[in-house]
Amino acid sequence: MKLLDPVIEVEKYDGIQIMKNIERACRTCYRSEDKITDTSYQNLLKNCINRGHESVLEHEKITVRMLCSINTYKDLTRHRAGASFSIESTRYCNYSKDKFDNNIKFINPVYITDPNNYACWLECMKNIETFYMVMANNKATPDQCRTMLPHSVAAEVCMTCNIREWKHVLELRCSNKVHPEIRQLLIPLLLKFKEDMPEIFDTIPYDEDFPKEWYAEIKIMK
Ligand SMILES: Cc1cc2nc3c(=O)[nH]c(=O)nc-3n(C[C@H](O)[C@H](O)[C@H](O)COP(=O)(O)OP(=O)(O)OC[C@H]3O[C@@H](n4cnc5c(N)ncnc54)[C@H](O)[C@@H]3O)c2cc1C
C-alpha cells in the first residue's frame, strides 16, 4: 500500500486574459465594446458580480487535475451545472497489476490526529489491500474487488468548470463546514484564483484557521 498526500494541478491560464475575454463577451449586452481599455474589465466585472449578472462568467473555463480520495470526488461531483468530470474508474483499474505497482494507493488522512484512531485507520486499509489482492489473485474482476474499497482510496480526477461554477464551488467548498480533504485541495486553488483574478474571486471567504501545512501541493500543468 502507498500513502499519498493530495495534489492539485491547474492548467496554465492567463487570469487577465480570461477577465478581458469575459468583458468583451459581456459588453455585447450594452454594445459598449468601444469602452474597452486595458483596465476597463476591472470595474465591469465588479459591477456585474455585485448586480448578480454572473452568466457572463460562463464564457471562460479552467481545468484542474487532482490526486484525491473517493471521499473528495464523491462530494465534488454533486456539482452538476457548469462542472465536468473524468475520474479514474475502480471498475476498470485493477490495482493488483504491475501498471499500478501491485498496490492500492490511499490518501493519507492527516486530519486524523489521534494516534490510536490513525492506527485503527491504517490497520483497516492494510487489511482491505490484503483481501483485495487475495480476490484479484483468485481471478475476481475489478468490478468484484472494488466493492470493498473505502473512501480513502486515491484517484485521479480531471475537473473542468466555467468561471461562474468555480466561483460557486469555491464559495461552498472552502468553509469549515466542508470535509478537510476538500479544504486541503480547494483553499490553495482559491488563493491562486484570488491572486490571478481578484476582480472575480477576491471576496470569497475561506477557512483561514485551516492548517497551512495540510494544504495540497499546487502545480501548474505542463
Ligand atoms: C457543507 C455542505 C454539506 C453538504 N451536505 C450534504 C448532505 O449531507 N447530503 C447531500 O445529499 N448533499 C450535501 N451537500 C451537497 C449539496 O446539497 C449540493 O448538492 C452540492 O453542494 C452541489 O451544489 P449545487 O446544488 O449548488 O449544484 P451546482 O451543480 O454547482 O449548481 C450550481 C447552481 O445551479 C443551480 N442549479 C443546479 N441544478 C439545479 C436544479 N436542478 N434546479 C434548480 N437550480 C439548479 C443552483 O442555483 C445551483 O446553486 C452538501 C454541500 C455542502 C457545501
PDBQT file of the ligand as one rigid body, heavy atoms in Angstrom, charges set to zero:
ROOT
HETATM    1  C1  LIG A 301     -21.233  21.891   3.636  1.00  0.00    +0.000 C 
HETATM    2  C2  LIG A 301     -22.042  21.031   2.724  1.00  0.00    +0.000 A 
HETATM    3  C3  LIG A 301     -22.718  19.927   3.217  1.00  0.00    +0.000 A 
HETATM    4  C4  LIG A 301     -23.486  19.137   2.366  1.00  0.00    +0.000 A 
HETATM    5  N1  LIG A 301     -24.109  18.031   2.880  1.00  0.00    +0.000 NA
HETATM    6  C5  LIG A 301     -24.861  17.239   2.077  1.00  0.00    +0.000 A 
HETATM    7  C6  LIG A 301     -25.516  16.066   2.574  1.00  0.00    +0.000 A 
HETATM    8  O1  LIG A 301     -25.434  15.761   3.759  1.00  0.00    +0.000 OA
HETATM    9  N2  LIG A 301     -26.227  15.317   1.731  1.00  0.00    +0.000 N 
HETATM   10  C7  LIG A 301     -26.380  15.641   0.398  1.00  0.00    +0.000 A 
HETATM   11  O2  LIG A 301     -27.079  14.944  -0.344  1.00  0.00    +0.000 OA
HETATM   12  N3  LIG A 301     -25.727  16.716  -0.118  1.00  0.00    +0.000 NA
HETATM   13  C8  LIG A 301     -24.982  17.523   0.666  1.00  0.00    +0.000 A 
HETATM   14  N4  LIG A 301     -24.327  18.602   0.132  1.00  0.00    +0.000 N 
HETATM   15  C9  LIG A 301     -24.411  18.837  -1.310  1.00  0.00    +0.000 C 
HETATM   16  C10 LIG A 301     -25.339  19.994  -1.690  1.00  0.00    +0.000 C 
HETATM   17  O3  LIG A 301     -26.653  19.753  -1.291  1.00  0.00    +0.000 OA
HETATM   18  C11 LIG A 301     -25.320  20.224  -3.213  1.00  0.00    +0.000 C 
HETATM   19  O4  LIG A 301     -25.815  19.070  -3.863  1.00  0.00    +0.000 OA
HETATM   20  C12 LIG A 301     -23.928  20.472  -3.732  1.00  0.00    +0.000 C 
HETATM   21  O5  LIG A 301     -23.283  21.452  -2.969  1.00  0.00    +0.000 OA
HETATM   22  C13 LIG A 301     -23.996  20.925  -5.202  1.00  0.00    +0.000 C 
HETATM   23  O6  LIG A 301     -24.302  22.297  -5.246  1.00  0.00    +0.000 OA
HETATM   24  P1  LIG A 301     -25.423  22.940  -6.165  1.00  0.00    +0.000 P 
HETATM   25  O7  LIG A 301     -26.747  22.316  -5.938  1.00  0.00    +0.000 OA
HETATM   26  O8  LIG A 301     -25.308  24.373  -5.940  1.00  0.00    +0.000 OA
HETATM   27  O9  LIG A 301     -25.045  22.401  -7.597  1.00  0.00    +0.000 OA
HETATM   28  P2  LIG A 301     -24.308  23.002  -8.871  1.00  0.00    +0.000 P 
HETATM   29  O10 LIG A 301     -24.357  21.951  -9.894  1.00  0.00    +0.000 OA
HETATM   30  O11 LIG A 301     -22.955  23.517  -8.511  1.00  0.00    +0.000 OA
HETATM   31  O12 LIG A 301     -25.281  24.128  -9.339  1.00  0.00    +0.000 OA
HETATM   32  C14 LIG A 301     -24.979  25.492  -9.401  1.00  0.00    +0.000 C 
HETATM   33  C15 LIG A 301     -26.269  26.251  -9.243  1.00  0.00    +0.000 C 
HETATM   34  O13 LIG A 301     -27.105  25.979 -10.363  1.00  0.00    +0.000 OA
HETATM   35  C16 LIG A 301     -28.468  25.931  -9.926  1.00  0.00    +0.000 C 
HETATM   36  N5  LIG A 301     -28.998  24.576 -10.158  1.00  0.00    +0.000 N 
HETATM   37  C17 LIG A 301     -28.299  23.452 -10.466  1.00  0.00    +0.000 A 
HETATM   38  N6  LIG A 301     -29.125  22.413 -10.642  1.00  0.00    +0.000 NA
HETATM   39  C18 LIG A 301     -30.372  22.887 -10.428  1.00  0.00    +0.000 A 
HETATM   40  C19 LIG A 301     -31.645  22.295 -10.451  1.00  0.00    +0.000 A 
HETATM   41  N7  LIG A 301     -31.837  21.006 -10.711  1.00  0.00    +0.000 N 
HETATM   42  N8  LIG A 301     -32.701  23.073 -10.194  1.00  0.00    +0.000 NA
HETATM   43  C20 LIG A 301     -32.564  24.393  -9.926  1.00  0.00    +0.000 A 
HETATM   44  N9  LIG A 301     -31.380  25.018  -9.873  1.00  0.00    +0.000 NA
HETATM   45  C21 LIG A 301     -30.297  24.272 -10.129  1.00  0.00    +0.000 A 
HETATM   46  C22 LIG A 301     -28.475  26.275  -8.433  1.00  0.00    +0.000 C 
HETATM   47  O14 LIG A 301     -28.636  27.668  -8.295  1.00  0.00    +0.000 OA
HETATM   48  C23 LIG A 301     -27.088  25.870  -8.011  1.00  0.00    +0.000 C 
HETATM   49  O15 LIG A 301     -26.640  26.515  -6.847  1.00  0.00    +0.000 OA
HETATM   50  C24 LIG A 301     -23.570  19.428   0.971  1.00  0.00    +0.000 A 
HETATM   51  C25 LIG A 301     -22.877  20.544   0.472  1.00  0.00    +0.000 A 
HETATM   52  C26 LIG A 301     -22.123  21.345   1.330  1.00  0.00    +0.000 A 
HETATM   53  C27 LIG A 301     -21.370  22.526   0.757  1.00  0.00    +0.000 C 
ENDROOT
TORSDOF 0
